[in-house]
Amino acid sequence: MIVFPSCFKIKHIVEKSFIMKLKKEYPLLFTKYFFLMLLRRNQKQEKESLKGADDMLRLLILADDFTGALDSGVQLAQCGAHTHVTTNLDVSFDAWKDDARDSVVVVDTESRHIDPRRAFEIVRDIAGRAVKSGVPVIYKKTDSALRGNIGAELEGALAGSGAKRLLFVPAYPKLKRLTIEGIQYIDGVPVNESVFGRDPFDPVRESSVAKIIGLQSTLPVVSVAEGAPISVTAERREILVFDASSDEACAAIAKQLGEIRETTVLAGCAGFAGHLPQLLGLRRPLPPVTLEAQGLLVVSGSLNPITTAQLEYARSSGFDAYRLTSSQMQEGIPAGPEGDRILDDIATLYGRNKRLLLYGAPPEEGVGSAALEEKSRAVAGLLGELVRQLYRRGLRGVFAVTGGDILSGVLAHMKCSRMRPLCEIESGVVLSRAILPEGDVMIVSKSGGMGSREVFVNVADFIERHRAS
């Protein structure tokens, strides 16, 4: 029986014969050929190595509202991570692996004001799917004032991850939000005595981080003093809460976590999210931001006194203003000629100097009640519809939106469920690209309690400085 060599063997014999002849008759050419082949092999190995690192989805961030999703996601985007923010609770993590650029996914669960048990289930299920898909790090983003379903969602993240313990760094020192001896401070006072203790929807009743967690979770909570070493092993399921009175303290915690290689499930606000690139090795230079859209339309329906002060400062600094009346806030913008006239008035006012405040707030009767929350949702829908109508009429400025609920209303009316955070204009104030069916829109977002008094003036100046030439 005649046995023919395989195609691979024939190819190998021919190549070997060619190389031997080349080496014998053309030694100089052989040397060049050899080094060319070596170079190609090394380049291929390097490319495969990089591909292996980039194809892995590095991080999942779970946030309970849209502004929080953006102000945490931007911390990674600014360091070169290709970061997508989505509201899709059924997101498939396998779908992101094929794009080497998409290394961070942020899911807005919209769970701050829902039933704690449901919040637990949403976070647990998404975290569980992420782990099964090979996502190595889960970060549960929390509000820096500890509003929302803190205990339920931390326990959900731990349950879904399958890890023994969750490491929680709630401080945001750049905004003077510190954790000292387990107590959360806002501008030097315990959080429950700050403006967040008077939040109409979700007032913070405690200042002890452990007690806030314990309102919704039975997991043991261990307070870790600033600078204390982190134990390498955990014998029980627990939550570790870290003190931090400075950004340097947060950086030291991140360094320790990297050294002991415990980064499976972490938690904190945007402050500690700023140290995640250090853990993940994400430090790539980014091109400067350039903006085609010019002008700034601020959209606000926030009751937060910090936002009120920011609007007043912007008005005193030359912004035009259109305040929605109480009847418009309750009944909406009428259809027909009357509605067209209102939209024309807003567009005309915007065109005057392209710095406009469009704002209103729900009536304050029944503060803290379900009725107020319902009215707030109606305001979010009203402002969202106004932005959609103005956009359809050709208004192409940058939209600045205050508050996670208002942002969700605007994006829902514009049929947007995905955003790309680009950069942080100031702490907690994020410029993003909203991906819409008819074209992208630039949006600046912040929560009601974020930003300096001059924030809207600073945003308008930023837009002017980054105009596309």
MOVENWO-V782375 format. One record per pair of residues at least 24 apart in sequence whose C-alpha atoms are under 7 Angstrom apart, sorted by the first residue. I is the first residue (numbers start at 0). J is the second residue. Records with the same first field share a line. If there is no record, write none. Layout:
BEGIN
I=J + J
END
This chain:
BEGIN
50=99
53=99 + 100 + 102
54=96 + 97 + 98 + 99
55=96 + 102
56=95 + 96 + 101 + 102 + 103 + 134
57=102 + 103 + 134 + 135 + 136
58=102 + 103 + 104 + 134 + 135 + 136 + 137
59=103 + 104 + 105 + 136 + 137 + 138
60=104 + 105 + 106 + 137 + 138 + 139 + 140
61=105 + 106 + 107 + 108 + 138 + 139 + 140
62=106 + 107 + 108 + 139 + 140 + 141
63=107 + 108 + 109 + 110 + 111
64=107 + 108 + 109 + 110 + 111 + 403
65=107 + 403 + 406 + 407
66=402 + 403 + 444 + 445 + 446
68=105 + 106 + 107
69=420 + 429
70=269 + 427 + 428 + 429
71=269 + 272
72=105 + 420
73=420 + 421 + 422 + 423
74=272 + 273
75=276
76=420 + 421
77=421 + 422
78=276 + 281 + 282 + 283 + 284
79=281 + 282 + 283 + 284 + 285
80=281
82=419 + 420
83=417 + 418 + 419
84=417 + 418 + 419
85=416 + 417 + 418
86=416 + 417
92=129 + 132
93=132
111=147 + 148
112=147
115=148 + 151
116=151
118=148 + 151 + 152
119=151 + 152 + 154 + 155
120=155
122=152 + 155 + 156
123=155 + 156 + 158 + 159
124=159
126=156 + 159 + 160
127=159 + 160
130=160
135=263
136=262 + 263 + 264
137=263 + 264 + 265
138=264 + 265 + 266
139=265 + 266 + 267
140=266 + 267 + 268
141=266 + 267 + 268
142=268
143=169 + 170 + 171 + 176 + 268
144=190 + 195
146=201 + 203
147=201
149=212
150=211 + 212 + 213 + 214 + 215 + 216
151=215 + 216
154=216
157=264
160=264
162=263
163=233 + 235 + 236 + 237
164=233 + 236 + 237 + 238
165=237 + 238 + 239 + 264 + 265
166=238 + 239 + 240 + 264 + 265 + 266
167=238 + 239 + 240 + 241 + 265 + 266 + 267
168=240 + 241 + 266 + 267 + 271
169=267 + 268
170=243 + 270
171=268 + 270 + 271
172=244 + 245 + 246
173=246
177=243 + 244
178=242 + 243 + 244
179=242 + 243 + 244
180=224 + 242
181=207 + 208 + 222 + 242
182=206 + 207 + 208
183=207 + 208
199=366 + 367
200=367 + 372
231=259
250=274
253=278
288=465
289=465 + 466 + 467
290=465 + 466 + 467
291=466 + 467
292=395 + 396 + 397
293=396 + 397 + 462
294=353 + 354 + 396 + 397
295=353 + 354 + 355 + 396 + 397 + 398 + 399 + 459
296=354 + 355 + 356 + 396 + 397 + 398 + 399
297=355 + 356 + 357 + 398 + 399 + 400
298=356 + 357 + 358 + 399 + 400 + 401
299=357 + 358 + 359 + 400 + 401
300=358 + 359 + 360 + 378 + 405
301=360 + 401 + 402 + 447
302=360
303=447 + 448
305=447 + 448
306=447 + 448
308=452
309=452 + 453 + 454
312=452 + 453
313=455 + 456
318=354 + 355 + 356
319=354 + 355 + 356
320=355 + 356 + 357
321=345 + 356 + 357 + 358
322=357 + 358 + 359
323=358 + 359
328=359 + 361 + 378
331=381
342=389
379=404 + 405 + 408
380=408
382=409
383=408 + 409 + 412
384=409 + 412
387=412 + 413
397=441 + 442
398=441 + 442 + 443
399=442 + 443 + 444
400=443 + 444 + 445
401=444 + 445 + 446 + 447
402=445 + 446 + 447
403=446
424=458
425=450
426=450
END
